[in-house]
Amino acid sequence: MIFVINIFLVCLNTAVSSLLICVLALIKAALPVPRLRKQITRACHQIMWAWSTLNHRLINATSRDLEWDVQGGEGLSKDGWYLLIANHLSWADIVVIYCTFRNRIPMAKFFMKQELIYIPFLGLACWAVDMPFMKRYSRSYLHKHPEKRGEDMSTTRRACAKFKDTPTTVVNFVEGTRFTTEKQQAAKSPYSHLLPAKTGGISYTLGAMGDQFSNIVNVTIAYPDNQAFPFRDLIAGRMKRIVVRIETLPVNEAMVGDHLNEKGAKREFRQWLDAIWLRKDQELDVVYGEAEKLPKGETVVQH
């Protein structure tokens, strides 16, 4: 029953929020004045904040035993520019990121495939809140059409240009897909709890606006007591513990180099990202190790 009620309320919250944003999007599209368009974007961000806050309260109200175990993130600001990187376990991760960071940093934005802009309501709503749309070309396509090489990066730069004067958080799930044991084995992952990190998406982001970021926010997410079906358990009120570890990293020159075309920069960036992923895997070893030691039904909250 809780699952059905929560699905209905989350869908209702999402539908109402999307509708309001779409209405503002139509007004924004009709206005030629940049200052007014920015004000509408801020209003859309407030709707996103209200959406994530209502979801947070709903989750807490219907999950009697839920513990939010969040560590780190001191010094973050809603006036900064951040690249947030995270491991990816479930659709629940998106809800957790919005709930955890809604009062810490600017509202999270995801790079989206250009084709998604044509989806009714969703595309318009995402455009209204300045979600960056990008077009990626495969290696095989670029081999056949070398004249297109570099065009996807130019498109990404144009999409990110609007963030220059507006504090922004761009989110990248570096593994590129949700973690499963089957994917882990197929990828021959060297990690116990992660898929290998992919450099492509984060390289595009840093290449487009790396010099704008205040910091990189490295986020580790885990559901120690609900590993099998995190999203279903979250909606059904059966989630026991949500673990979020936040590490704030500086942005240096090596991170904003041309990782796609310069072999030296690419190798150095690969080593940097692999080191982060190794620490993340070791951190998850601790999280899951603690969970295994707990008696059934008991949780621990660290501060």
Contacts in CASP RR format, 6 or more apart in sequence:
PFRMAT RR
TARGET T0000
AUTHOR 0000-0000-0000
METHOD contacts of the structure
MODEL  1
MIFVINIFLVCLNTAVSSLLICVLALIKAALPVPRLRKQITRACHQIMWA
WSTLNHRLINATSRDLEWDVQGGEGLSKDGWYLLIANHLSWADIVVIYCT
FRNRIPMAKFFMKQELIYIPFLGLACWAVDMPFMKRYSRSYLHKHPEKRG
EDMSTTRRACAKFKDTPTTVVNFVEGTRFTTEKQQAAKSPYSHLLPAKTG
GISYTLGAMGDQFSNIVNVTIAYPDNQAFPFRDLIAGRMKRIVVRIETLP
VNEAMVGDHLNEKGAKREFRQWLDAIWLRKDQELDVVYGEAEKLPKGETV
VQH
2 62 0 8 1.000
2 236 0 8 1.000
2 237 0 8 1.000
3 232 0 8 1.000
3 235 0 8 1.000
3 236 0 8 1.000
3 237 0 8 1.000
5 62 0 8 1.000
6 58 0 8 1.000
6 59 0 8 1.000
6 62 0 8 1.000
6 235 0 8 1.000
6 236 0 8 1.000
6 237 0 8 1.000
7 235 0 8 1.000
9 58 0 8 1.000
10 55 0 8 1.000
10 58 0 8 1.000
10 235 0 8 1.000
13 51 0 8 1.000
13 54 0 8 1.000
13 55 0 8 1.000
13 58 0 8 1.000
14 51 0 8 1.000
17 47 0 8 1.000
17 48 0 8 1.000
17 50 0 8 1.000
17 51 0 8 1.000
18 121 0 8 1.000
18 122 0 8 1.000
18 125 0 8 1.000
19 121 0 8 1.000
20 47 0 8 1.000
21 44 0 8 1.000
21 47 0 8 1.000
21 48 0 8 1.000
21 124 0 8 1.000
21 125 0 8 1.000
21 128 0 8 1.000
21 129 0 8 1.000
22 121 0 8 1.000
22 124 0 8 1.000
22 125 0 8 1.000
22 128 0 8 1.000
24 40 0 8 1.000
24 43 0 8 1.000
24 44 0 8 1.000
24 47 0 8 1.000
24 128 0 8 1.000
25 44 0 8 1.000
25 124 0 8 1.000
25 125 0 8 1.000
25 127 0 8 1.000
25 128 0 8 1.000
26 124 0 8 1.000
27 40 0 8 1.000
28 37 0 8 1.000
28 40 0 8 1.000
28 41 0 8 1.000
28 128 0 8 1.000
31 37 0 8 1.000
31 40 0 8 1.000
38 165 0 8 1.000
38 166 0 8 1.000
40 128 0 8 1.000
41 128 0 8 1.000
41 129 0 8 1.000
41 130 0 8 1.000
41 166 0 8 1.000
44 128 0 8 1.000
44 129 0 8 1.000
45 106 0 8 1.000
45 107 0 8 1.000
45 129 0 8 1.000
48 98 0 8 1.000
48 107 0 8 1.000
48 129 0 8 1.000
49 102 0 8 1.000
49 107 0 8 1.000
51 98 0 8 1.000
52 95 0 8 1.000
52 98 0 8 1.000
52 99 0 8 1.000
52 102 0 8 1.000
52 107 0 8 1.000
53 102 0 8 1.000
55 95 0 8 1.000
55 98 0 8 1.000
55 99 0 8 1.000
56 98 0 8 1.000
56 99 0 8 1.000
56 102 0 8 1.000
59 66 0 8 1.000
59 95 0 8 1.000
59 99 0 8 1.000
59 234 0 8 1.000
59 237 0 8 1.000
59 239 0 8 1.000
60 66 0 8 1.000
62 237 0 8 1.000
63 234 0 8 1.000
63 237 0 8 1.000
63 238 0 8 1.000
63 239 0 8 1.000
64 237 0 8 1.000
65 240 0 8 1.000
65 297 0 8 1.000
65 299 0 8 1.000
66 237 0 8 1.000
66 239 0 8 1.000
66 240 0 8 1.000
66 241 0 8 1.000
66 242 0 8 1.000
67 240 0 8 1.000
67 241 0 8 1.000
67 242 0 8 1.000
67 299 0 8 1.000
67 300 0 8 1.000
67 301 0 8 1.000
68 100 0 8 1.000
68 242 0 8 1.000
68 244 0 8 1.000
68 301 0 8 1.000
69 241 0 8 1.000
69 242 0 8 1.000
69 243 0 8 1.000
69 244 0 8 1.000
69 299 0 8 1.000
69 300 0 8 1.000
69 301 0 8 1.000
69 302 0 8 1.000
70 100 0 8 1.000
70 243 0 8 1.000
70 244 0 8 1.000
70 246 0 8 1.000
71 244 0 8 1.000
71 245 0 8 1.000
71 246 0 8 1.000
71 302 0 8 1.000
71 303 0 8 1.000
72 245 0 8 1.000
72 246 0 8 1.000
72 247 0 8 1.000
72 248 0 8 1.000
73 104 0 8 1.000
73 217 0 8 1.000
73 246 0 8 1.000
73 247 0 8 1.000
73 248 0 8 1.000
74 248 0 8 1.000
75 248 0 8 1.000
76 82 0 8 1.000
76 101 0 8 1.000
76 104 0 8 1.000
76 105 0 8 1.000
76 215 0 8 1.000
76 217 0 8 1.000
76 246 0 8 1.000
76 248 0 8 1.000
77 104 0 8 1.000
77 105 0 8 1.000
77 214 0 8 1.000
78 103 0 8 1.000
78 104 0 8 1.000
78 105 0 8 1.000
78 106 0 8 1.000
78 167 0 8 1.000
79 167 0 8 1.000
80 105 0 8 1.000
80 106 0 8 1.000
80 167 0 8 1.000
80 168 0 8 1.000
80 214 0 8 1.000
81 106 0 8 1.000
81 163 0 8 1.000
81 167 0 8 1.000
81 168 0 8 1.000
81 169 0 8 1.000
81 209 0 8 1.000
81 212 0 8 1.000
81 213 0 8 1.000
81 214 0 8 1.000
82 105 0 8 1.000
82 106 0 8 1.000
82 168 0 8 1.000
82 169 0 8 1.000
82 170 0 8 1.000
82 213 0 8 1.000
82 214 0 8 1.000
82 215 0 8 1.000
82 216 0 8 1.000
82 217 0 8 1.000
83 169 0 8 1.000
83 170 0 8 1.000
83 172 0 8 1.000
83 202 0 8 1.000
83 205 0 8 1.000
83 206 0 8 1.000
83 210 0 8 1.000
83 213 0 8 1.000
83 215 0 8 1.000
83 216 0 8 1.000
83 217 0 8 1.000
83 251 0 8 1.000
84 97 0 8 1.000
84 101 0 8 1.000
84 105 0 8 1.000
84 108 0 8 1.000
84 169 0 8 1.000
84 170 0 8 1.000
84 171 0 8 1.000
84 172 0 8 1.000
84 216 0 8 1.000
84 217 0 8 1.000
84 219 0 8 1.000
85 171 0 8 1.000
85 172 0 8 1.000
85 173 0 8 1.000
85 174 0 8 1.000
85 202 0 8 1.000
85 216 0 8 1.000
85 217 0 8 1.000
85 218 0 8 1.000
85 219 0 8 1.000
85 276 0 8 1.000
86 93 0 8 1.000
86 97 0 8 1.000
86 171 0 8 1.000
86 172 0 8 1.000
86 173 0 8 1.000
86 174 0 8 1.000
86 218 0 8 1.000
86 219 0 8 1.000
86 220 0 8 1.000
86 221 0 8 1.000
87 173 0 8 1.000
87 174 0 8 1.000
87 175 0 8 1.000
87 179 0 8 1.000
87 193 0 8 1.000
87 194 0 8 1.000
87 219 0 8 1.000
87 220 0 8 1.000
87 221 0 8 1.000
87 280 0 8 1.000
87 284 0 8 1.000
88 173 0 8 1.000
88 175 0 8 1.000
88 176 0 8 1.000
88 177 0 8 1.000
88 178 0 8 1.000
88 179 0 8 1.000
89 178 0 8 1.000
89 179 0 8 1.000
89 221 0 8 1.000
89 222 0 8 1.000
89 223 0 8 1.000
89 230 0 8 1.000
90 178 0 8 1.000
90 223 0 8 1.000
90 229 0 8 1.000
90 230 0 8 1.000
90 231 0 8 1.000
91 178 0 8 1.000
91 231 0 8 1.000
92 223 0 8 1.000
92 230 0 8 1.000
92 231 0 8 1.000
92 234 0 8 1.000
92 239 0 8 1.000
93 173 0 8 1.000
93 221 0 8 1.000
95 234 0 8 1.000
96 221 0 8 1.000
96 242 0 8 1.000
96 244 0 8 1.000
97 108 0 8 1.000
97 171 0 8 1.000
97 219 0 8 1.000
97 221 0 8 1.000
98 107 0 8 1.000
98 108 0 8 1.000
100 244 0 8 1.000
101 108 0 8 1.000
101 169 0 8 1.000
105 169 0 8 1.000
105 217 0 8 1.000
106 166 0 8 1.000
106 167 0 8 1.000
106 168 0 8 1.000
106 169 0 8 1.000
107 129 0 8 1.000
107 169 0 8 1.000
108 169 0 8 1.000
108 170 0 8 1.000
108 171 0 8 1.000
109 129 0 8 1.000
109 130 0 8 1.000
109 131 0 8 1.000
109 132 0 8 1.000
109 168 0 8 1.000
109 169 0 8 1.000
109 170 0 8 1.000
109 171 0 8 1.000
110 131 0 8 1.000
110 170 0 8 1.000
110 171 0 8 1.000
111 131 0 8 1.000
111 132 0 8 1.000
111 133 0 8 1.000
111 134 0 8 1.000
111 156 0 8 1.000
111 170 0 8 1.000
111 172 0 8 1.000
111 201 0 8 1.000
111 204 0 8 1.000
111 205 0 8 1.000
112 126 0 8 1.000
112 131 0 8 1.000
112 132 0 8 1.000
112 133 0 8 1.000
112 134 0 8 1.000
113 133 0 8 1.000
113 134 0 8 1.000
113 135 0 8 1.000
113 136 0 8 1.000
114 133 0 8 1.000
114 134 0 8 1.000
114 135 0 8 1.000
114 155 0 8 1.000
116 122 0 8 1.000
116 123 0 8 1.000
116 126 0 8 1.000
116 133 0 8 1.000
117 123 0 8 1.000
117 124 0 8 1.000
117 126 0 8 1.000
117 127 0 8 1.000
117 133 0 8 1.000
126 133 0 8 1.000
127 133 0 8 1.000
130 162 0 8 1.000
130 163 0 8 1.000
130 166 0 8 1.000
130 168 0 8 1.000
132 156 0 8 1.000
132 159 0 8 1.000
132 160 0 8 1.000
132 163 0 8 1.000
132 170 0 8 1.000
133 159 0 8 1.000
134 152 0 8 1.000
134 155 0 8 1.000
134 156 0 8 1.000
134 159 0 8 1.000
134 204 0 8 1.000
135 151 0 8 1.000
135 152 0 8 1.000
135 155 0 8 1.000
136 152 0 8 1.000
136 204 0 8 1.000
137 145 0 8 1.000
137 148 0 8 1.000
137 149 0 8 1.000
137 151 0 8 1.000
137 152 0 8 1.000
141 148 0 8 1.000
142 148 0 8 1.000
142 149 0 8 1.000
152 204 0 8 1.000
153 204 0 8 1.000
153 207 0 8 1.000
153 208 0 8 1.000
153 260 0 8 1.000
156 204 0 8 1.000
156 205 0 8 1.000
156 207 0 8 1.000
156 208 0 8 1.000
157 207 0 8 1.000
157 208 0 8 1.000
157 209 0 8 1.000
159 208 0 8 1.000
160 170 0 8 1.000
160 205 0 8 1.000
160 208 0 8 1.000
160 209 0 8 1.000
160 212 0 8 1.000
163 170 0 8 1.000
163 209 0 8 1.000
163 212 0 8 1.000
164 212 0 8 1.000
168 212 0 8 1.000
169 217 0 8 1.000
170 205 0 8 1.000
170 209 0 8 1.000
172 201 0 8 1.000
172 202 0 8 1.000
172 205 0 8 1.000
174 197 0 8 1.000
174 198 0 8 1.000
174 201 0 8 1.000
174 202 0 8 1.000
174 273 0 8 1.000
174 277 0 8 1.000
175 194 0 8 1.000
175 195 0 8 1.000
175 196 0 8 1.000
175 197 0 8 1.000
175 198 0 8 1.000
176 195 0 8 1.000
176 198 0 8 1.000
177 183 0 8 1.000
177 195 0 8 1.000
179 193 0 8 1.000
179 194 0 8 1.000
179 195 0 8 1.000
183 195 0 8 1.000
184 191 0 8 1.000
184 194 0 8 1.000
184 195 0 8 1.000
187 195 0 8 1.000
187 196 0 8 1.000
189 195 0 8 1.000
189 196 0 8 1.000
190 196 0 8 1.000
191 277 0 8 1.000
191 278 0 8 1.000
191 281 0 8 1.000
192 281 0 8 1.000
192 284 0 8 1.000
192 285 0 8 1.000
193 222 0 8 1.000
193 281 0 8 1.000
193 284 0 8 1.000
193 285 0 8 1.000
193 288 0 8 1.000
194 277 0 8 1.000
194 280 0 8 1.000
194 281 0 8 1.000
194 284 0 8 1.000
196 277 0 8 1.000
197 273 0 8 1.000
197 274 0 8 1.000
197 276 0 8 1.000
197 277 0 8 1.000
199 259 0 8 1.000
199 266 0 8 1.000
199 269 0 8 1.000
199 270 0 8 1.000
199 273 0 8 1.000
200 259 0 8 1.000
200 260 0 8 1.000
202 273 0 8 1.000
203 259 0 8 1.000
203 260 0 8 1.000
203 266 0 8 1.000
203 269 0 8 1.000
204 260 0 8 1.000
206 213 0 8 1.000
206 255 0 8 1.000
206 256 0 8 1.000
206 257 0 8 1.000
206 259 0 8 1.000
207 256 0 8 1.000
207 257 0 8 1.000
207 258 0 8 1.000
207 259 0 8 1.000
210 251 0 8 1.000
210 255 0 8 1.000
210 256 0 8 1.000
211 251 0 8 1.000
211 256 0 8 1.000
213 251 0 8 1.000
214 251 0 8 1.000
215 248 0 8 1.000
215 249 0 8 1.000
215 250 0 8 1.000
215 251 0 8 1.000
216 248 0 8 1.000
216 249 0 8 1.000
216 250 0 8 1.000
216 251 0 8 1.000
216 255 0 8 1.000
217 246 0 8 1.000
217 247 0 8 1.000
217 248 0 8 1.000
217 249 0 8 1.000
218 246 0 8 1.000
218 247 0 8 1.000
218 248 0 8 1.000
218 249 0 8 1.000
218 276 0 8 1.000
218 280 0 8 1.000
219 244 0 8 1.000
219 245 0 8 1.000
219 246 0 8 1.000
219 247 0 8 1.000
220 243 0 8 1.000
220 244 0 8 1.000
220 245 0 8 1.000
220 247 0 8 1.000
220 280 0 8 1.000
220 283 0 8 1.000
220 284 0 8 1.000
220 287 0 8 1.000
221 242 0 8 1.000
221 243 0 8 1.000
221 244 0 8 1.000
222 242 0 8 1.000
222 243 0 8 1.000
222 284 0 8 1.000
222 287 0 8 1.000
222 288 0 8 1.000
223 230 0 8 1.000
223 233 0 8 1.000
223 239 0 8 1.000
223 241 0 8 1.000
223 242 0 8 1.000
223 243 0 8 1.000
224 240 0 8 1.000
224 241 0 8 1.000
224 243 0 8 1.000
224 287 0 8 1.000
224 288 0 8 1.000
224 290 0 8 1.000
224 291 0 8 1.000
225 239 0 8 1.000
225 240 0 8 1.000
225 241 0 8 1.000
225 291 0 8 1.000
225 297 0 8 1.000
225 299 0 8 1.000
226 233 0 8 1.000
226 234 0 8 1.000
226 238 0 8 1.000
226 239 0 8 1.000
226 240 0 8 1.000
226 241 0 8 1.000
230 239 0 8 1.000
233 239 0 8 1.000
240 297 0 8 1.000
240 299 0 8 1.000
241 291 0 8 1.000
241 299 0 8 1.000
241 300 0 8 1.000
243 287 0 8 1.000
245 283 0 8 1.000
245 287 0 8 1.000
249 276 0 8 1.000
254 265 0 8 1.000
254 268 0 8 1.000
254 269 0 8 1.000
254 272 0 8 1.000
255 269 0 8 1.000
255 272 0 8 1.000
257 265 0 8 1.000
257 269 0 8 1.000
258 265 0 8 1.000
259 265 0 8 1.000
259 266 0 8 1.000
259 269 0 8 1.000
260 266 0 8 1.000
290 300 0 8 1.000
294 300 0 8 1.000
END
